[in-house]
Amino acid sequence: MATGVELILATALCLTCANDTVTYPEGLLWVDKNYEVVTEAPITDVLDKSLDDAPAETLNTILEKAEKLQKLKSWLSGRHLKIGTLEDYPLSYTETQPDGSKKGMGVSFILLDFLKEKFNFTYEVMVPKGNIIGSKDDFQGSLIQMLNASEVDMAAAFLPLLSEQRSYIFYSTTTLDEGEWIMVMQRPRESASGSGLLAPFEFWVWILILVSLLAVGPIIYFLIILRNKLTGDNSQKPYSLGHCAWFVYGALMKQGSILSPVADSTRLLFATWWIFITILTSFYTANLTAFLTLSQFTLPYNTVNDILAKNKHFVSQRGSGIEYAIKLTNESLSMLSGMATRNLAVFTDDTNDTLNLRKYVEKYGYVFVRDRPAITHVLYEDYLYRKTISYDNEKIHCPFAKAKEPFLKKKRSFAYPRNSNLSDLFDRELLNLVESGIIKHLSAKDLPNAEICPQNLGGTERQLRNGDLMMTYYIMFAGFATSIVVFSTEMLFRYLNNRRESNQWATTHGVGRTPNGGLHKPSKWFWRRSSESNKQLLGSSHSNNITPPPPYQSIFNNGKGFQENTSMRRWHHAANYGANAAAGGFGVLRPVGNYYGNDAAAGSSRNSGALESTGLRKFINGREYMVYRTPDGLNQLVPVRVPSAALFQYTYTE
């Protein structure tokens, strides 16, 4: 039994059948052996019945046209035509026969074979040397050159309607279809909208979050100060700017805070930020879970503007409609001409789409631009091949993805030489095929109904990859790098400060001054000896022998109840050792013998014995001192003020 499409085709095309049996080409229509002869009334009878009331002028025109078509049909019957075509699978391509001739294949030649049987002609197939459509600047070896020179009688190929080519050829008045060129690229491992830690929010959302982090801390700080100045209420202690900034960051990380505001306005500021962070982190957590678990994603290149904005390499066939739509100034893709001059657009001579897909897309990462029927067939063949490698791994089955938006849309049709009248005869039949949906059916005849390798593969199980956590690695690296830079800066400033202080000390004490008043840089030996002397002076080399001094108050009890115990004696011994080892005269308060005194003041008394055990409190220059008399009759002053005592205690206990 014939299918519905075949019956529609038989009805649509049998309009001017002669009194003979009509046979249809193989692949287009199934013919029953008992198919009856189809006869048709003379065209004048049909016109008389349908145009009885038509004006005489209109009727004469129609009759003249019908007579012309009949003569053309008679002329064409038995003739041998030369048909030009392009290697453009699956719409038109050729196969070489054993005798060396080429046999036309594809949708174009299924249509041509029907016309052949309809009008009783034969044909041979010719392919231009360059296998290109051609243009004014790309004329040699092109299909339009063959048509313009009448080397062929017709071009059986789906040719896009380009404006410049109209001056060389005549396009069919019947549009076969509206061609759509689609972009194919490597299936991205992550969505173009982002992945990992940054995926849940858009770029500007992250920018505003960063601005809020930088702004809220100072805002809280200045509002607290402003509130205290306006109200005069000092119950709320102003926090430092650093504390406010750290509170903002700690709240973002869901950490507590040691700040406990008292004023109601300050509490509201803190609570507002906490609420904001709670909502923000809730949305972030939910969206992050969705982005890390779902396979649905958007492609990085969906339109021509994406290719142009990102300067992405793309490849298409040499001499195809894409190339001329880019290189011709009055075409829709002329804005990509700059990319072609910079070699960002590649036009390959290889007609094997499978090889182009694996070479340019899979290996080099280019975007492959091809018309929809061709790209659908090549993806399906690639899918069947990869299915043999792995049966259930969808990532292996579909390493490529198609953009949904067409790269280019152009109407397509057959073409004839400019002086040819074959279009008057063929276009009527082609129009019937287009309106019945036969061409669309033939273009997708060998393809499954389901979409091949859609953008959303439908999988829900997904393990996290290193790429998903790459942002955490960046944060760790940035944190460690920043800490190293800060540490290096601290060490540099510490070194510079030490040098400056050492130079100031040397200048103050005359170190490095020449007899004539000049200065010279102290040698490394001097600084090394000074360092060793300071270590001995502070007792660092005898840390095991120095013990903390006795309570400072014990020396002011006028000897009452004071007994020098073992630890006291140990301390006196260590102190005497440190004082004798140091180069005196630095003005540092040091214990010498059984008294506390200043090195500069006590330098002359170190070898003369100890101070008396009793002293007299006196105020000298507004400061309180204990005055002791040494055995040689000199007075020794020991400070009594608490700061001086604390400094003394710190010096000998740290």
VMD Tcl script that draws the C-alpha trace (Angstrom):
set ca {
  {0.00 0.00 0.00}
  {1.15 3.50 -0.73}
  {1.73 5.86 2.18}
  {-0.23 9.06 2.68}
  {2.69 11.21 1.55}
  {3.06 9.17 -1.64}
  {-0.64 9.52 -2.45}
  {-0.51 13.27 -1.91}
  {2.50 13.44 -4.18}
  {0.78 11.43 -6.91}
  {-2.29 13.66 -6.78}
  {-0.34 16.90 -6.72}
  {1.95 16.11 -9.60}
  {-0.45 14.44 -12.07}
  {-1.89 17.69 -13.44}
  {-0.84 17.50 -17.06}
  {-0.34 13.78 -17.50}
  {-0.52 12.47 -21.05}
  {-2.33 9.35 -22.13}
  {0.41 7.03 -21.00}
  {1.40 5.27 -17.82}
  {3.30 7.41 -15.35}
  {6.22 5.75 -13.56}
  {7.79 7.40 -10.55}
  {11.46 7.29 -9.58}
  {12.52 4.80 -6.97}
  {12.47 6.22 -3.49}
  {9.83 8.84 -4.23}
  {6.68 6.78 -4.78}
  {5.67 3.17 -4.48}
  {3.87 2.03 -7.67}
  {1.38 -0.81 -7.72}
  {1.61 -3.21 -10.62}
  {-2.14 -2.84 -11.19}
  {-1.92 0.96 -11.24}
  {-4.37 2.20 -13.84}
  {-3.50 4.59 -16.61}
  {-4.16 8.14 -15.63}
  {-5.71 10.28 -18.36}
  {-6.38 13.92 -18.40}
  {-8.75 16.03 -20.42}
  {-7.27 18.53 -22.85}
  {-6.25 21.70 -21.16}
  {-8.67 23.76 -23.27}
  {-11.60 21.78 -21.88}
  {-10.43 22.43 -18.34}
  {-10.01 26.09 -19.01}
  {-13.45 26.32 -20.64}
  {-15.10 24.87 -17.57}
  {-13.18 26.98 -15.04}
  {-12.88 30.26 -16.90}
  {-16.22 30.62 -18.66}
  {-16.72 34.08 -17.24}
  {-13.07 35.21 -17.55}
  {-12.24 38.24 -19.70}
  {-11.11 37.48 -23.21}
  {-7.70 39.12 -22.67}
  {-7.00 37.07 -19.54}
  {-8.16 33.90 -21.20}
  {-5.96 34.53 -24.22}
  {-2.94 35.10 -21.98}
  {-3.53 31.87 -20.13}
  {-4.02 29.97 -23.35}
  {-0.83 31.41 -24.79}
  {1.08 30.44 -21.65}
  {-0.37 26.94 -21.70}
  {0.54 26.58 -25.35}
  {4.05 27.78 -24.62}
  {4.45 25.26 -21.82}
  {3.16 22.52 -24.07}
  {5.71 23.43 -26.73}
  {8.44 23.58 -24.10}
  {7.45 20.19 -22.82}
  {7.56 18.78 -26.35}
  {10.97 20.35 -26.90}
  {12.34 18.93 -23.64}
  {11.06 15.42 -24.28}
  {13.97 13.11 -25.21}
  {16.65 15.73 -24.65}
  {19.85 15.24 -22.65}
  {20.55 17.92 -20.04}
  {23.68 18.83 -18.16}
  {23.02 19.31 -14.47}
  {25.45 21.14 -12.18}
  {25.51 20.39 -8.48}
  {27.58 20.70 -5.29}
  {28.91 18.20 -2.79}
  {26.52 19.21 -0.01}
  {25.40 16.09 1.82}
  {22.54 15.19 2.32}
  {20.84 17.72 0.04}
  {23.05 17.08 -2.97}
  {26.10 14.90 -3.51}
  {27.48 12.48 -6.09}
  {28.71 8.92 -6.31}
  {31.22 7.77 -8.90}
  {29.99 4.89 -11.07}
  {32.19 2.06 -12.41}
  {32.32 3.74 -15.82}
  {33.68 6.92 -14.24}
  {30.50 8.95 -14.51}
  {28.92 10.66 -11.54}
  {25.50 9.81 -10.24}
  {23.57 12.50 -8.42}
  {22.27 11.68 -4.95}
  {20.38 13.43 -2.22}
  {17.15 15.36 -1.97}
  {17.93 17.51 -5.02}
  {18.23 14.50 -7.30}
  {15.15 12.80 -5.94}
  {13.29 15.88 -7.11}
  {15.20 15.95 -10.38}
  {14.46 12.29 -11.05}
  {10.78 13.03 -10.65}
  {11.06 15.85 -13.20}
  {13.00 13.51 -15.46}
  {10.19 10.96 -15.46}
  {7.60 13.69 -15.74}
  {9.09 15.39 -18.80}
  {11.00 12.49 -20.33}
  {14.58 13.78 -20.44}
  {17.97 12.42 -19.42}
  {20.83 14.17 -17.72}
  {24.43 13.94 -16.65}
  {25.92 15.42 -13.50}
  {28.77 17.91 -13.39}
  {30.49 19.29 -10.30}
  {32.52 22.54 -10.48}
  {36.23 22.20 -9.85}
  {36.19 24.32 -6.73}
  {32.90 22.90 -5.42}
  {31.84 26.44 -4.57}
  {28.81 28.59 -5.29}
  {30.95 31.50 -6.44}
  {30.80 35.27 -6.46}
  {32.22 38.18 -8.42}
  {35.60 37.89 -6.68}
  {35.47 34.10 -6.46}
  {34.31 33.23 -9.95}
  {36.76 30.63 -11.25}
  {35.77 27.01 -10.71}
  {32.37 27.98 -9.32}
  {28.83 26.84 -10.03}
  {27.69 30.28 -11.13}
  {30.51 30.33 -13.68}
  {29.14 27.13 -15.20}
  {25.62 28.57 -15.26}
  {26.72 31.93 -16.60}
  {28.66 30.26 -19.42}
  {25.74 27.86 -20.11}
  {28.01 24.90 -19.46}
  {25.09 23.36 -17.57}
  {21.36 23.70 -18.16}
  {20.40 23.76 -14.51}
  {21.88 23.73 -10.99}
  {20.31 20.99 -8.86}
  {21.44 22.16 -5.45}
  {19.95 24.07 -2.56}
  {21.50 27.47 -3.35}
  {21.00 30.40 -0.94}
  {19.54 33.51 -2.56}
  {22.46 35.97 -2.60}
  {22.09 39.41 -4.12}
  {25.39 39.59 -5.98}
  {24.86 36.26 -7.76}
  {21.63 37.47 -9.38}
  {23.64 39.33 -11.99}
  {25.08 36.00 -13.21}
  {22.29 33.44 -12.77}
  {18.52 33.17 -12.52}
  {17.11 31.72 -9.32}
  {14.05 29.53 -9.40}
  {10.82 31.33 -8.55}
  {9.92 28.46 -6.25}
  {11.67 28.58 -2.91}
  {12.56 25.06 -1.86}
  {13.05 25.89 1.83}
  {14.42 28.46 4.22}
  {17.90 27.24 5.08}
  {19.10 27.53 8.66}
  {22.81 27.34 9.45}
  {23.45 26.11 13.00}
  {26.48 26.38 15.27}
  {27.94 23.19 16.74}
  {30.54 23.31 19.51}
  {32.09 21.18 22.18}
  {29.64 20.38 24.93}
  {30.86 22.55 27.80}
  {31.63 20.90 31.11}
  {29.78 23.67 32.87}
  {27.02 26.10 32.10}
  {27.91 29.35 30.41}
  {26.13 31.16 33.25}
  {28.83 29.91 35.62}
  {29.81 27.00 37.78}
  {31.28 26.37 41.18}
  {31.08 28.99 43.88}
  {30.22 31.91 41.60}
  {27.42 30.18 39.69}
  {24.37 31.07 41.86}
  {24.59 34.83 41.31}
  {25.17 37.02 38.30}
  {28.24 39.21 37.95}
  {26.53 42.40 39.09}
  {25.04 40.67 42.13}
  {28.55 39.76 43.25}
  {29.69 43.33 42.64}
  {26.89 44.72 44.82}
  {27.64 42.18 47.57}
  {31.28 43.26 47.54}
  {30.26 46.92 47.67}
  {27.99 46.23 50.64}
  {30.81 44.44 52.47}
  {33.09 47.42 51.99}
  {30.46 50.05 52.79}
  {28.45 48.68 55.74}
  {31.38 48.64 58.19}
  {32.24 52.35 57.76}
  {28.52 53.22 57.70}
  {27.97 51.58 61.09}
  {31.10 53.27 62.45}
  {30.09 56.79 61.36}
  {26.45 56.35 62.44}
  {27.55 55.38 65.95}
  {29.79 58.47 66.15}
  {27.03 60.68 64.73}
  {24.50 59.30 67.21}
  {26.81 60.01 70.16}
  {27.48 63.57 69.01}
  {23.82 64.40 68.38}
  {22.40 62.85 71.54}
  {25.30 63.47 73.90}
  {24.68 60.01 75.28}
  {27.94 58.22 76.00}
  {26.35 54.93 77.03}
  {27.23 53.48 73.63}
  {30.96 53.19 73.40}
  {32.13 53.98 69.84}
  {33.67 50.95 68.22}
  {36.76 51.32 66.09}
  {36.50 51.14 62.32}
  {38.41 47.87 62.31}
  {35.99 46.29 64.77}
  {33.00 47.36 62.65}
  {34.54 46.01 59.46}
  {35.40 42.73 61.16}
  {31.84 42.42 62.45}
  {30.50 42.76 58.89}
  {32.85 40.09 57.58}
  {32.23 37.77 60.53}
  {28.46 38.00 60.06}
  {28.88 37.01 56.41}
  {30.80 33.92 57.52}
  {28.11 33.12 60.11}
  {30.49 33.84 62.98}
  {29.65 35.47 66.29}
  {30.86 38.86 67.46}
  {32.31 40.18 70.70}
  {30.66 43.55 70.06}
  {27.62 44.09 72.27}
  {25.90 47.36 71.38}
  {23.91 49.16 74.06}
  {22.06 51.83 72.10}
  {18.87 50.77 70.31}
  {19.91 52.39 67.03}
  {23.18 50.47 67.00}
  {21.36 47.25 67.76}
  {19.04 47.86 64.81}
  {22.02 48.40 62.52}
  {23.54 45.12 63.63}
  {20.23 43.24 63.35}
  {19.57 44.64 59.85}
  {22.89 43.35 58.60}
  {22.29 39.94 60.19}
  {18.88 39.64 58.49}
  {20.35 40.67 55.15}
  {23.13 38.09 55.46}
  {20.69 35.35 56.50}
  {18.53 35.89 53.40}
  {21.54 36.21 51.13}
  {23.21 33.02 52.33}
  {19.93 31.11 52.12}
  {19.47 32.01 48.45}
  {23.12 31.30 47.75}
  {23.02 27.84 49.34}
  {19.85 26.82 47.49}
  {21.07 28.03 44.09}
  {24.50 26.51 44.58}
  {22.91 23.12 45.22}
  {20.87 23.44 42.03}
  {23.84 24.48 39.90}
  {26.04 21.67 41.16}
  {23.49 18.88 40.72}
  {21.53 19.65 37.53}
  {22.86 19.02 34.01}
  {20.88 21.79 32.34}
  {23.08 24.56 31.09}
  {23.38 27.30 28.52}
  {25.97 27.33 25.77}
  {28.69 29.99 25.66}
  {27.92 30.81 21.99}
  {24.30 31.05 20.95}
  {24.16 33.85 18.39}
  {26.35 35.66 15.88}
  {26.85 38.45 18.42}
  {28.44 35.98 20.85}
  {30.94 34.92 18.20}
  {31.70 38.53 17.35}
  {31.98 39.76 20.94}
  {34.26 36.93 22.09}
  {36.30 36.66 18.87}
  {35.67 32.93 18.76}
  {37.21 30.86 15.98}
  {34.64 29.20 13.73}
  {34.81 27.02 10.64}
  {32.49 26.49 7.68}
  {32.67 25.00 4.22}
  {34.60 26.77 1.51}
  {32.35 28.43 -1.04}
  {29.18 27.93 0.99}
  {26.48 30.48 1.71}
  {28.17 31.34 5.03}
  {31.38 32.49 3.35}
  {29.62 34.77 0.87}
  {27.21 36.09 3.50}
  {30.31 37.22 5.43}
  {32.52 38.49 2.61}
  {29.87 40.33 0.58}
  {29.21 43.80 1.95}
  {25.45 43.84 1.41}
  {24.74 40.56 3.21}
  {23.51 39.92 6.74}
  {26.82 38.59 8.13}
  {29.08 41.28 6.72}
  {29.97 42.42 10.27}
  {32.04 39.23 10.57}
  {34.27 40.18 7.63}
  {36.87 41.55 10.04}
  {37.13 38.15 11.71}
  {37.73 36.56 8.31}
  {40.62 38.93 7.61}
  {42.12 38.09 11.05}
  {41.88 34.36 10.27}
  {39.32 33.81 13.00}
  {36.98 32.39 10.35}
  {38.20 29.22 8.65}
  {36.69 27.97 5.38}
  {37.70 24.37 4.75}
  {37.77 22.58 1.40}
  {37.03 19.23 3.05}
  {33.46 18.14 2.32}
  {33.49 15.37 4.94}
  {31.52 16.87 7.81}
  {32.53 14.09 10.21}
  {36.22 14.82 9.72}
  {35.61 18.56 10.08}
  {33.68 17.98 13.28}
  {36.40 15.89 14.88}
  {39.29 17.99 13.62}
  {38.10 21.52 14.20}
  {35.53 21.12 16.96}
  {36.75 18.19 19.04}
  {40.48 18.85 18.63}
  {40.79 22.62 18.26}
  {37.61 23.74 20.02}
  {36.26 25.76 17.06}
  {32.58 26.40 16.38}
  {31.36 24.51 13.29}
  {28.69 26.31 11.22}
  {26.66 24.11 8.89}
  {23.09 23.97 7.57}
  {20.59 22.12 9.75}
  {20.02 18.95 7.62}
  {23.76 18.36 7.23}
  {24.61 18.95 10.89}
  {21.73 16.79 12.10}
  {22.88 13.88 9.93}
  {26.52 14.17 10.98}
  {25.63 14.35 14.67}
  {23.40 11.30 14.34}
  {26.14 9.31 12.62}
  {28.63 10.38 15.28}
  {26.14 9.38 17.98}
  {25.72 5.89 16.48}
  {29.49 5.44 16.33}
  {30.04 6.52 19.93}
  {27.18 4.32 21.04}
  {29.37 1.35 20.13}
  {32.11 2.66 22.41}
  {29.95 3.13 25.48}
  {26.37 2.01 25.77}
  {25.09 4.09 28.69}
  {27.46 7.04 29.18}
  {25.66 10.05 27.74}
  {28.75 12.25 28.03}
  {30.57 9.96 25.61}
  {27.57 9.72 23.30}
  {27.12 13.47 22.97}
  {30.41 15.40 23.16}
  {28.94 18.12 20.92}
  {26.05 20.51 21.39}
  {23.97 22.59 18.96}
  {22.96 26.18 19.46}
  {19.24 26.78 19.29}
  {19.42 30.12 17.50}
  {20.29 29.95 13.77}
  {23.58 31.51 12.73}
  {22.07 32.50 9.37}
  {18.71 32.17 7.63}
  {18.47 32.23 3.84}
  {15.87 31.04 1.35}
  {17.18 28.41 -1.06}
  {16.21 27.25 -4.53}
  {17.49 25.75 -7.77}
  {19.17 28.00 -10.36}
  {19.26 28.30 -14.15}
  {21.21 30.25 -16.76}
  {19.79 33.71 -17.35}
  {18.55 32.87 -20.86}
  {16.92 29.58 -19.82}
  {13.14 28.99 -19.81}
  {13.25 25.66 -17.98}
  {12.12 27.41 -14.82}
  {8.71 28.04 -16.41}
  {8.24 24.31 -16.75}
  {9.94 23.00 -13.61}
  {8.91 25.59 -11.02}
  {5.21 24.64 -11.22}
  {6.04 21.06 -10.29}
  {8.52 22.08 -7.58}
  {5.90 24.34 -6.02}
  {3.54 21.38 -5.67}
  {6.28 19.42 -3.90}
  {7.03 22.28 -1.51}
  {3.38 22.87 -0.63}
  {2.75 19.18 0.01}
  {5.69 18.99 2.48}
  {7.59 16.44 0.42}
  {10.92 18.32 0.57}
  {10.79 18.68 4.32}
  {9.95 14.99 4.62}
  {12.85 13.95 2.38}
  {15.34 16.14 4.29}
  {14.67 14.26 7.54}
  {13.76 10.88 6.08}
  {16.57 8.83 7.68}
  {16.60 10.63 11.03}
  {14.85 9.68 14.29}
  {11.96 11.77 15.53}
  {13.70 12.54 18.84}
  {16.21 15.38 19.02}
  {19.77 14.15 18.76}
  {22.03 15.20 21.64}
  {19.93 18.11 23.00}
  {21.45 20.78 25.20}
  {19.86 19.32 28.31}
  {20.82 15.66 28.40}
  {18.31 15.03 31.17}
  {20.74 13.47 33.63}
  {20.37 14.39 37.31}
  {23.21 12.45 38.91}
  {26.43 14.35 38.83}
  {29.63 14.15 40.83}
  {31.45 17.29 41.75}
  {34.60 17.94 39.76}
  {37.72 19.91 40.50}
  {36.35 22.66 38.30}
  {33.40 23.10 40.63}
  {35.76 23.70 43.55}
  {38.29 25.72 41.62}
  {37.13 28.95 43.23}
  {37.95 27.56 46.69}
  {41.47 26.87 45.48}
  {41.74 30.41 44.16}
  {40.58 31.80 47.50}
  {43.12 29.70 49.40}
  {45.90 30.71 47.04}
  {44.94 34.39 47.23}
  {44.80 34.24 51.03}
  {48.20 32.60 51.40}
  {49.75 34.88 48.79}
  {48.37 37.96 50.55}
  {49.66 36.78 53.94}
  {53.12 36.16 52.47}
  {53.16 39.65 50.96}
  {52.08 41.22 54.26}
  {54.66 39.18 56.18}
  {57.42 40.23 53.77}
  {56.33 43.85 54.10}
  {56.43 43.62 57.90}
  {59.92 42.14 57.81}
  {61.08 44.85 55.42}
  {59.73 47.67 57.59}
  {61.20 46.04 60.68}
  {64.60 45.90 59.04}
  {64.36 49.52 57.89}
  {63.25 50.70 61.35}
  {66.09 48.83 63.04}
  {68.60 50.40 60.68}
  {67.18 53.85 61.29}
  {67.17 53.44 65.07}
  {70.71 52.05 65.04}
  {71.95 54.98 62.97}
  {70.20 57.44 65.30}
  {71.74 55.79 68.37}
  {75.20 55.75 66.82}
  {74.89 59.41 65.87}
  {73.66 60.38 69.35}
  {76.49 58.59 71.16}
  {79.21 59.68 68.78}
  {79.85 56.28 67.33}
  {81.45 56.57 63.95}
  {82.47 60.24 64.38}
  {85.97 61.19 63.17}
  {88.23 63.59 65.04}
  {87.43 66.40 62.59}
  {83.69 66.03 63.17}
  {82.90 63.86 60.17}
  {80.95 60.60 60.24}
  {81.89 57.18 59.04}
  {79.85 54.01 58.82}
  {80.61 51.56 61.64}
  {81.97 48.25 60.48}
  {80.10 44.97 60.70}
  {82.51 43.97 63.48}
  {81.28 46.86 65.58}
  {77.62 45.95 65.18}
  {78.39 42.30 65.90}
  {80.32 43.21 69.05}
  {77.58 45.62 70.10}
  {74.96 42.91 69.60}
  {76.97 40.48 71.72}
  {77.45 43.10 74.42}
  {73.74 43.86 74.50}
  {72.93 40.19 74.81}
  {75.31 39.91 77.74}
  {73.94 43.13 79.19}
  {70.39 41.76 79.11}
  {71.58 38.44 80.37}
  {70.38 36.52 77.30}
  {73.51 34.41 77.25}
  {73.06 33.59 80.94}
  {69.32 33.19 81.07}
  {69.66 30.21 83.30}
  {71.54 32.28 85.97}
  {69.26 35.34 86.08}
  {66.22 35.18 88.30}
  {63.51 37.78 88.80}
  {64.40 40.46 91.36}
  {62.74 40.57 94.79}
  {59.66 42.75 95.25}
  {60.51 46.34 94.60}
  {58.92 47.49 97.85}
  {61.22 45.32 99.94}
  {64.17 47.69 99.52}
  {62.22 50.53 101.11}
  {61.41 48.91 104.46}
  {64.44 50.50 106.11}
  {65.90 47.07 106.70}
  {63.10 45.96 108.95}
  {62.21 42.37 108.56}
  {64.32 42.09 105.43}
  {66.40 39.00 105.16}
  {68.37 38.10 102.10}
  {67.34 34.61 101.21}
  {68.94 32.23 98.73}
  {67.03 33.57 95.69}
  {68.01 37.12 96.65}
  {71.63 36.18 96.76}
  {71.34 34.40 93.41}
  {69.83 37.49 91.90}
  {72.52 39.77 93.33}
  {75.19 37.47 91.92}
  {73.66 37.43 88.45}
  {73.12 41.16 88.50}
  {76.72 41.80 89.52}
  {77.89 39.55 86.69}
  {75.75 41.38 84.15}
  {76.88 44.79 85.37}
  {80.57 43.89 85.30}
  {80.25 42.33 81.81}
  {78.49 45.31 80.27}
  {80.08 48.47 79.01}
  {78.84 50.94 81.58}
  {77.64 54.44 81.09}
  {74.35 53.72 79.23}
  {72.18 55.27 81.88}
  {70.22 52.06 82.55}
  {68.92 51.31 86.02}
  {70.70 48.15 87.23}
  {71.13 46.28 90.52}
  {74.67 46.55 91.81}
  {75.64 44.80 94.97}
  {72.91 45.20 97.59}
  {71.37 48.34 96.09}
  {69.42 49.48 93.04}
  {71.01 52.25 91.11}
  {71.71 53.87 87.80}
  {74.68 52.59 85.82}
  {75.84 56.08 84.99}
  {75.52 57.24 88.57}
  {76.84 54.11 90.15}
  {79.70 53.49 87.74}
  {82.23 54.93 90.19}
  {80.91 52.93 93.11}
  {80.94 49.42 91.63}
  {84.30 48.62 93.10}
  {83.83 50.49 96.34}
  {81.31 48.30 98.08}
  {77.59 48.27 98.65}
  {75.20 51.00 99.67}
  {74.10 51.35 103.21}
  {71.01 49.40 104.13}
  {69.13 52.56 105.08}
  {68.10 55.48 102.90}
  {66.32 58.78 103.01}
  {63.29 59.69 100.89}
  {63.71 63.00 99.06}
  {61.95 64.91 96.28}
  {64.44 66.03 93.69}
  {63.19 67.98 90.65}
  {59.62 66.94 91.48}
  {60.44 63.23 91.61}
  {60.73 60.97 94.63}
  {64.02 59.14 95.22}
  {65.62 57.06 97.96}
  {69.01 58.54 98.76}
  {71.67 56.10 99.94}
  {75.19 56.87 101.01}
  {77.92 54.65 99.74}
  {80.97 53.68 101.91}
  {83.11 56.15 99.98}
  {80.76 58.94 100.97}
  {78.89 59.45 97.71}
  {75.09 59.75 97.49}
  {73.21 57.26 95.31}
  {69.66 57.94 94.03}
  {67.11 55.18 93.44}
  {63.71 56.16 91.82}
  {60.56 55.41 93.77}
  {57.82 56.37 91.25}
  {55.54 53.53 90.19}
  {56.29 53.88 86.43}
  {59.99 53.71 87.09}
  {59.47 50.75 89.35}
  {57.33 49.01 86.77}
  {59.95 49.67 84.10}
  {62.59 48.30 86.37}
  {60.52 45.21 87.12}
  {59.77 44.66 83.41}
  {63.42 45.06 82.44}
  {64.62 42.31 84.76}
  {61.73 39.87 84.53}
  {61.10 39.76 80.78}
}
mol new
graphics top color blue
foreach p $ca { graphics top sphere $p radius 0.5 }
foreach p [lrange $ca 0 end-1] q [lrange $ca 1 end] { graphics top cylinder $p $q radius 0.2 }
display resetview
